[in-house]
Every structure is written in structure tokens, then in C-alpha cells.
Amino acid sequence: MKKVLLKVFLPTLLLFAFLSLTSKVIFAAEIIRSFDVNIIAKKDGVMKVDAVEEVVGS
């Protein structure tokens, strides 16, 4: 019974961990993209560096 539980539970746990990780990466990419849009609109090179550092730092 324990082996069956492990075979079912472990892959599910790994899948959830993988999905949460990828969703965080996608979320970070969306933030960076939205910053990039703001930066292109303002054409401010200094702000681009600050925005990327903010995302990486968090």
C-alpha cells in the first residue's frame, strides 16, 4: 500500500512543484515585459536597468 501511495503521490508532488515554478517564471517574464513596454514608451535607458533589477531582486 505504501509503495502505491508513493508511486501516485510523488509524481503529483513533483508536477505541482514544477508547475508552481514555471508559473513563477512566467509571472516574472510578464512583469519584465510590462516594464519593457513602459520603458519603450518613455525611452529611458536608466529606468530599464532599475526595473529589471527590481524584478530580479524580488
Steps between C-alpha positions, in 0.01 A plus 500: 500500500782740586676439167181573305453821699857606421460421130189718481590772750860571399439574128201717596714692747776544241247616243358760739850620589590526131177685415539748785860562396411556133206724595741713708738523204214591264376759752849653525525507120162677479619762753821556302301526175262758652802697626656482152181642345510792746867554428454501122223757546726720716824419311694520825801268515565562870149395600540173309790396722308595818189308392691181418693520829171536689364179347822304547534622859151396606 
